Amino acid sequence: MKNRLRYFLTGFLILSALFDLYTTVSHKNFIAFESNPTFLFSGGIILLAICKIIVMLFLIYLLWVRTNKRADVYNFFYIYLILTLCVYQSYAGVSNIQLKKDIIDTVNYDTGHNYTVNDVPAAEVAKLIPKKESQMQYYLNFVGVSIVFPAILALSSFVIFQRLKRDDIV
């Protein structure tokens, strides 16, 4: 099957997005911990979901339609973005689950109760929500250090490799 890898990448991208979104919205008390700037500025999880869908559809379009029509560096970058998005959406989903457990543990420790994720009082959770400025700073630092800088390094390496290959050095 010629397009098996494309199907895999498309499926992984969609599943990782659904996992991240589900773990974000699965309990209303925890939505306020979302640190994505789209959510922080709008306050709406629906706008965040729409933006995610638009980005995913654009990347899927590039993967299925545009890959044969562009230079290798663009194709490399599309694939790099898709894989990066898959990994970090999966990481975000796992982090959401861990954050909920940590919050429950903190609330239980502070109050002396034994709450579960389904019955923890919203007022207790609200006490732990960080300020929007610190959430934004965390998000920007995370994206810069773990996504943008590696993307620049990967693209630079690929362009240098192509030039060395073109000049028959590699």
N, C-alpha and C positions, 0 to 999 in steps of 0.2 A: 504494500500500500504506500503510494508515493507521498501522501500528505499526512501520514501518521504523526509525525512530529508537530506539524501545525495543529492538528486536532488536540494533541496532548497539551501544547502551550496554551491554546484557546481554553480548553477545559480547566487547566490549572489556574489560569488567570481568573476565570469566572468563579471557580470554587473558592479560591483564596479571598476574593472580594466578598462573596456571600458569607464566608466564615467570619471575616472581620466585621462586616455589617451586623451579622446576627449577634456576635458576642458584644457588640457595642449597644445594641438596642434591646437585648434580651431581658433586661431589668431596668425599668425607668429610673430608679434611684441612682443608677451609675452612668447615665448618659452624659451628665455634666462633667465627667472626667475626660471626655473626648478632647484631644488637644489639637485636632486639625484646624488650621486657620479658617477654612470655609465654615466649619461649625461654630467656631468662636465668634466670628463676625456676624453670622446670621442667626445663631442660636437655634437653627433648625436642622434636624438630622435628615430631613427630606432633601434639602438643597445639597447636603453632603452626598447623599446617595445618588442624586441626579448627576452631580459632578463626576463621581466615580464611574457611573455608567457611561457618560460621555467620553471620558478618558479611555476606558476599556474598549468601547466601540471603535474609537479612533485607532488604538493600537492593534486591535483585531483587523480592522480595515487595512492598516499598513502591512500586517503580517500576511494577509491573504491576497491583497490586490496589488500592493505597491512593491513588494520585494523583488520582483523580476525586472522592474523598470528603473531602478535607481542604482547608484554606485554601491560597491560593497560596504563602504564605510557607513552609509545610511542604513543598509540592511543589518549590519552589525549593531548599530545603535538601536534599531527597533527591537531586535532580539534582546539586547542588553536591558532596555527599558522594561520589556515584558517580564523577563526573569527577575529583575530587581523588584518590580511591583509585586510579583507573585510571592517572593521571599518576604518582603516587608509587610504585605497584607497578612500573610500567615503568621508572621512574628507579632503583628498588632493584635490578631485574634487571640493568640496564646497569652500575650501581655494583658489583654482585657480580662481573661479568665483569672490570671494570677493577681491582677489588681483587685478584682472583686474578693478573692480569698483574703488578700492582705487587709482590705478595708474591713471585712467581717471580723477578722482576728483583732484588729485595732479597736473596733467598736465593742467587741466582746470583752476585751481586756479593760477598756476604759469604763465600761458600765457594769461589769461583773455578770452580764447575762450570757446566754448561749444562743445567740441569734443565728439563723441560717440566711442564705442569700435571698430567700423568699419572704422572710418576715422581719428583716432589719428595718428599724424606723427610718424614714426619710430624713428626719431632723438630725439624727445621729450621723448619717452619711454626709449630709450637707455641711456639717462642721469640718469635714476633712477635705472638701473641694478646694484645690489651690486657686489662687487668683489667676485671671485670664492672662495677665502679663507674664507670669511665670510659666503657664502652660504654653503660651506662644513662644517664649524663649527656649523652652525645652524642645519644642517641635522643630524650630528653626535650627537649633544646634544639632539635633539628631539628623535632620535631613541634610544639612551641610556636611557634617563629618562622615556620615555613613552612606550617603547617596550621591550628592553632587561631586565631592572631591574624587571618589572612586570612579565616577562616570567620566570626569575629565581625564583622569589617569588612563582609564581603559581606552578612550577614544584617541588620546595622544599616542598611546602605544600602538594602536592599530594603524593610525596614519603613518607613523614612523616605520612600522613594519612594511606597509605597502610601498613606501618610497624606497626602502632598502631592497625590497623584492624587485621593484621596477628597475632599479639600477644594478641588478644582479649581484648584490652584496650578500644577500641571504639566500 
